[in-house]
Amino acid sequence: MGAESVTGPQTPASSSWKLKQPHDAQTQGLVVNGFSSLPSAEALFLRFDWPDNGLSGPRTKGKGAWLQTLEQVAPVTNAEGKDKDSPAAALAFTWTGLQKLGLAAEALATFSAPFREGMYQEDRLRRLGDKVKDEWQDSVIKGGPRWSANIPARKNEPVSGDTGPQEHDEREVVTPITVHALLLLYDKDQVASCARAQVVAAALAPHGVTIVHRLSLDLRFDAKNIAREHFGFADGLSQPIPYDETSGNEGAANCVVVLSNRQPVKRDDCHGVPLGEILLGHTNAHHEKAPGPMVPFDELAGDMGLESAGAPAGFRNFGLDGSYLVVRELQQRVAEFWKSLQAGAALIRAHDPGATHVTADWLAERVIGRTIDGHLLCPGGAVLPPDRDGEPQNDFRFKRDDPEGAGCPLGSHVRRANPRDSLARDVASAQTLLDAANNHRILRRGRKYGTTLSDRYNNDNTERGLLFMCLNTDIARQFEFVQQTWLLNRNFHTLFDETDPLVGPKGKFTIRERPLRRIVDVETFIQCAGGEYFFLPSLPALKYLAQL
């Protein structure tokens, strides 16, 4: 669903990648490292209690002082590589956070439209399946989400010739909690991460920076060294592997993405994505530099080392080595999940006494598309064996290995979230469709929150779930496309009137099994409690903000 790694801190060499200098020192460590050696974390959602800056002055100086204080108590970790047991931190901002911090209007206008509009702009709400026809869907908590950036509503476009005042469009959502920044603190255990959070809170309070929402995050590896989400399944299995335009030339001196041994990363046929899909300012899937925000050139921009490359005359590249961070707080209804599938299995057995193999676990694995330990379901009741690193095998092709969904159902969460070559018309076009699917990949960095339910069939009325986090450079083409076109598409891959059985609303779910198929009702198992689009700046960009 969203974690950064299915297994413990020992990352297999085959999937380990890094950035070369100077990009490793300029990029936040969260991009290349999920900090799996630090299983505990605190997500601190920050509000800036300062007077608003208008979009066109006057501007208050000194608002970046809190970032200088943060550097003393919890410095943001870069991607150079650190002692795996040393604490780490990451920091990202919402659009309203950057505006309140004092970033110039000319710079704010250069961010992408989804970031400027926010996750709860009316069109984006519909695309994400949160609110349709002014009604919150069942996939959102009762009463609507708790927190967002509360980005101001857009003004209605003036009628031609009308120069009078325009009213605001009030259809955008205003949540009870306004979030201006997200600070993530990673540490060896919960005691240490909570202690750091207390130090940070005390240090930032004099600057008018308040923690308005907080989640304790955890990986909690089990006896098999597997990190599981709350439904019990191995999480974070399939991740894109970045490369750059020089990766095919082994030993290229200007190759940005390298392995642990500093050799260039060659393009992976199954999971390879250009670096510009993850980091702004680098070549993306459209063979162009992923566009990012700019700041007007002045003495400050020059002193902080912001580059001119990739920026028009009079501006500096503020986005280089940064990324957009999508965050959604997703509550998991664990007992409802298992009781629903238990009832569905009982109904199938009642109609087909010979279906003794159909249990709640059997259905749950088909909802996900993998076994509880993460192995892909294959036709004939088989699963893919582990790979050479002992992890669930991930370099599979649906068109080759399971074209009709007889093993991994066509509408399963795994198949919808990343169809790979599944949508190809024939084997000859499979690689083309796989490449096209990779143009929508996201790099996940989420973690679960809340305690593990002791009895999966009995609700203890405790909130638990996943703080979904992913990095991408084109929110609309990557995250929003996956959500709208694959997960929530009711006519996906020959299916009719079905959505993702895990993250979608209540509905039907089809499982192909001889002699024809089985159809089971699934409930709403995951609900959004808040979310927003954030900007994850580079270290030079952070230094620039600290001087505002």
N, C-alpha and C positions, 0 to 999 in steps of 0.2 A: 504493500500500500504506500509506504513512504519512507521507510528508514534507509540509512545510507549503506548498511552492510548487513548481510544475513549472518555472518559469522563474526568471531571475535577479533581481537586486535591484530592477529597475524594475517595480514592481507596477502593473498597469493601474488607472486611476482608477475603472473600473466595479466593481472588487472590493475597493476600499480602504475601510475603516471605522475609526472611532476612538470613544473614549468622551469625553463631556464632563466638565467639572469638577463635583464633586470626585472623581468615580469614576476618572478617568484617573490621578490622583496616588495613589489608594488601591489600584489593581489592578496586579498584576505584568504587566510588559510582554509576557511570553510569551503571554498571552491574546490580545492583538490583533496581535502581531508575531512572526513566526517567525524574525526576525533573518536574513533571506536575504542581507543585505549583509555578514554575518559568516559565511562558509562553513565555518569550522572551529569545533569545540566539544569540550569535555571533559565527560563525564558522570562525576561523582564520587559514588559510593555510600558514605555515611557511617555509621559505627557509633559510638554513644555508650558509651564505656567507663566508665560510672559505676555505682554501686550502684543497684539497682532501687528505684523508689518503689512501695510497696504501693498498691492501689486506694483505701485509706483510711488515709493518713498512717502514721508521721510523714513529712514531706516535707523534702528537702534544698534549701536556698536556694542561689542563685547558679549554677544550671545553665544559665541563659540567657546567661552571660557570653560564650560563644563566638560568639553572634550579634552581639554588640557588636563583637567583634574582626573578624568577617567584614565588617561594615559598613565597616570601615576599609580592608580589602584587596581586597574584591570585593563592593561593595554590590549588593543586588538591584535590578534595573531596573524602574521603574514604566512605566505606559502613557502618560505625558504626551507622549512623543515625544522622541527623542534624536538626536544626530548619528549618522547611519547607520554611520559608521566607528568609533564609540566602542565599547569592549568592553561586553558585557551579561552579566547573570547572572539565574538563576531558582532558587528553592529550594522544595522540597516535603517533607512529612513522612509517615511511616507512622504507624499507630495506636500501635505500640509505641514509636516515636520520641517522640510527644507524651506518652505515659504516662511514659516515662523522663525526659523533660524537666521533668516536674513539673506538667503540666496537671491541674487538679482532676478528681476522679472524676465529679463532677456534670457537668462539661463533656465529658469523654470519652464519657459515656453519651448525649450529644445528637447525636453523629455518626451518619451513616446506617449501617444494618446491614451492607451489603457492605463498607464501610470498616472497621468494627469487627471483622468476622469475617475479613477478608483474602481475597486471591485463592485461597489454598490451603486454605480450609475445604472439607470434603468435598463439600457440595452445589454449591459454586461450581466445583470441579474438574470435576465431571460436566457442568455447564452449558457450561463453556468447552472441553470435549472433551479435557482434559489427562489425566484419570485416570478410568477406568470400571471398576467392580467390583474396586477395589483394585489395578488394573493400569495402569501408565503406558502411554499410547498412543504410537504411533510419531511423533506430532507433538510429542513432548517428547524432549529429548536423553537418551541412555542413562544410566540410573541416577537420573533425575529432575532437576528444576531445581536450580541452584546457589545461588540467593539468593531471599530473601523477607523479610518483616517478622518471621517466626516469631512470629506472634500466638499467645498461649496458647490451648490447646484449651478449648472450652466445657465446663462441668461438666454431667453428666447431670442431667436434671430429676428432683427427688426424687419418690418415690412418695407418694401421698396418705397423710398421717399419719406418714411416715418422717422423723424429724429427725436421723438419723445422718449421718456424714460421707459425702460423695459422691465417687466416683472421677472422674478426668478422662476425657473421651472422647479417646482417643489416635489417632483416625482422621485428624486434621489432620496436614498435612505439616510436618516440620521440615527446613529446608534447611541445608547446611553454612555458609552465610554469612547473617548477620543484618544487615539494612539498616534504619537508623532515619531516614535523610533522603537526598534526592537533590539535589545541587548541580550546576547546569548552567552552564558558563562558555563564552561565545561570543566569538570574536575573529576577526581578519582572516586569520590563517593558523595552521597547526599549531604553528609555533615559538612564536608569541605565546600561544596557548591553553595549551600545555604549560608555558610559563614561569609563567603565572598560576596554573596548578594546583599547581606547586611552591611558589609563595609561599603559597597558601592552605593547603596541607598543613603547611608549617612553622609557620604562624600558629595553626592549630587544634590541633596536637599537644599543646601545653601544657595545653589545656582537656580533654584526654581524648577528643577527636574524631578518629577514625581513618578513612582511606580504605581500605575493605576490598574494593572492586571498582571498576574504572575502564574506560571505553570512550572512545576517540577517535572523535568523530563528524565527518562531513563531508558537504557537499552536492555538491562537485566538479562544477560546471557544465561541459558539453562545449562544442564549437565552435558548436553551435546555441543556446547559452545555456540548455540544458535540464539539470535535475538528474535523474539516472537512478538507479533502485535497481539492485541487483547483477545481476538477470536482464537488465538493459539497457533497461527500459521507463521512459518519462517518468513521474514520480511526483508525487503530491500534487495531482491535478487538481481533484477535486470537493470543495468545502468549503461548509459552511452559511454563510449571511449573516445575522447577527443584526439584529433590529429590536426596538423596544419598543412599548408600547401607545399611545404618542403619535405613532408614525412616520407614520400616515396623515394627520396634521394638519400639513401642511408649515409650517415655521417655528415649531412649538410650542416654547416656551421651556424646557419641562421634559423635552424629548426627550433620552435618555441616549446613544443610538447615532447618530453623525453621520458624514458623509463628510469627506474631507480639506478640503473647502471649508466645513465646519461646518454644512451643510444636513442636516436629518434624513434618516436612511436609511428609505426606503419599503420596505414588505414586498415581497420578491422572490417572484413566484409559483412559481418552481421551487425555489429554495434558501433561502427565508426561514424563519428560526426565531426564536422569541422569545428575548430576551437571557437569560432565566432558564433556558434550556437549556444555557448556557455559564457564567453567573455566578450564584452563590448570592445570594439576597435580592432577585432581580428576577423579574418575571412570566414564568412558563414556559408550556409548551404547554397546561397544564390551567387557565390563567387564574388562577393563584395564585402567590404568592411562593415561589420555589424554596427549600425548607426547608434550613437549615444549622445548624451547631453554635452553642451558646450558652455563655457563661461567667457564673458568678455575679457580680453587681454588687458591686464594692468600689472602693476608692480607685484601685487600679491600672487597672482597666477604664475608669474615668472619665478618668484622666490620659492614657491611650493613645488616646483619641478613639473608643472603640468605641461604636456608636450603640445607643440603646434601641429604635428603630423595628424592628418585626418580632420583638421578643423579649418573652417574658412578664415579668410583674412580678418584680423581683429578679434579672433577668438582663440581659446585654448581647449584641448580635448579633455573634458572633465569626466567622460565616461570610460576612457581607456582602462582596461583591466578591472572594470567593475561589472556588475550584472544586475538583473532584476530578480528579486526574491519574492515568490508567491507564497503566502502564508494563509492557511485555513485551519482553524481549530475544529476538529471533527470528533464529536462525541460518538462512541461506539456502544450500541445497545447489545451487550454480549448475551445476556440471558434470552432476550427476544430472538436473537439470531439462532441460538441453538434450539430453543423451544419451537420456533417456526419450522426449522428443518426436521426436527424430531416428528412434528405433526405431519409434515409433508411425506416423510418416509413411511409413517404408519398408514397414511391414506393410500400410497402406492401399493404397499403390501396387502392391504385389504382388498384392493381391486385385482391384484396379481399375487396370489399366495406363493408363487414360485420365485418371487423377487426377494428372497431372503437376504440377499447381499445389500439391498437398499436400506441403509441406516442414515442417521443424522450425519455421521462422519462422511459417509459415501457422498451424500448430497453436498455437504460443505466443501469437499474437495473439488467437486464439479462447479460449484459457484465460483471458487477461486481459480480452478484450472490446474492446480498442483496438489501434491500430497501435503500433509500437514508439515512435513520436513522440507518442502520446497521442490520436490522432484516433479517434472512435467508428466501429466497423464497422457498415455499413449493408447492407440487402439488395442483391443483385446485384453484390456485390464492391466497392461504393462506400464512401467514408468521408465523414463530415461535414467540410465545409471549415472553415478557421480562422475565429475570430470577428473582430470589428472591432479587437480589440487584438492580433491575430496569434497568439493562443493557440488550442489545441484548443477547439472549440465545446463548451460544457457545458450550455446551456439547451435540452436536447432532452427529448422525451417518448417513452418506449418504446411506450406504447399507440398513439400517433399514428405514430411513425416506423418501428417495427419490432415489431409486436404478436406475431408468431409466433417471433421470435428467429432469423430467417433470416440476419441480418447479425451482430448481437451475440448469441451463444448464450444461451439462457434460464438456464443454470447457470454462466455465466462469472463471474469474480471481480467485475467491474464491476457486473453485474446483481444479484448476490447482496448485495454490500456496500451497495448503495443501489438498491433496485428501482424507485424513483420511482413512476410510475403503472402499472408493468408488471403488477401483480397485479389491476388493475381488471377487472371483468367486461365492461364495454363503455366506449365513449368518453364516454358521459354521466357515468359515475362516476369517470372518470380523475382529475380534480382532487381529488376526495375522497380517493382512495387515495394520491395524491401528498402531500397534506397529512398523511395518517396516517403515511406513510413518514418524513416530515420530523420527526415526533415522536420519532424514534429516532436522529437525526443526532448525530455527534460531531465535534469540532473537532480535527483531527490536527496534531501538532507533532513527529513523529518524524524521525529522521535515520539514515542508514546508518553502519555502522562496518566497519572492515577494508579491505584493499586491493582494487582491482578485479582480477578474474581475467583474466590475459593471454590465455588460450585457453579459451573457454567450454566446451569439451568435455573438458578435462583438469584434474582436481582437483589443486590444489597443497597440499592438507592444511592450509590456512590458514583460520581462522575468520573469517567475514564475515557480515554480515546487517543487520538493521534494529533499531534501538532504537525500537520502536513506542511512541508517546506520544499520548494524546488527552485532551481536556478535556470534561467533562460534569458535570451537576449531579445526575443520577439514574443511578448506575452500572448498576442492574438494568434500567431501562427503556431505556437508551441502549446502552452498550457491551455488556453481557451479552446483551441482546436481539438485537443485530446478530450476535453470535458464535453464539448458540444457535439462533435462529429463522430466520435467513437463511443464514449461511455454512455451518453444520454440519447444517442440516435435510435429511435424506435424501429427503424427499418435497416438495421445493420447486418450486412453479410447474409442475405437471404432470409433473415428473421423478420417477423412482422409484429409490431406493437409490443416490443420488449425493450427494456433498457438494461444497463449493467445490474446484475442481481445483487451486487455487494453495496455499491454506492448510490444506486438509482432509487427511484420511488417504488412503492408497492406495485407488484405486477406479476406477469408470468415469466417462467424461465424454462427453456427447452433443452432437453438432454437427449442426444441421438443415441439410441441403443436398440439393438435388434429386438423385435422385428421392425420397429419403426422409430418411435421416440417416446419419451416421457416428458410430461409438462407438470411443473410444480409451481405453486404460488409462493412468492417470496415477499416479505414485509419490508418496511423501511428500517434498515439496520444502522445507518450512519446519519447523523444530523450535524449541520454546520452551526457552530456557536459564535463565530466571528471570523474575520479574515480581511486581508488587504494586500495590495501590491506595494512592495518596498523596493528601494534602490540600495544595493550593496556597493558602496563606493570603494575605490582603490585606496591604498594608504596615502598617496599624494593628495587625493581628493579629500580624504579625512583631515589631513593637515591644513588644507585650504579652508575647510569648514571651521576648524578650530580657531582660525584667525578672524572670523567674521565678527 
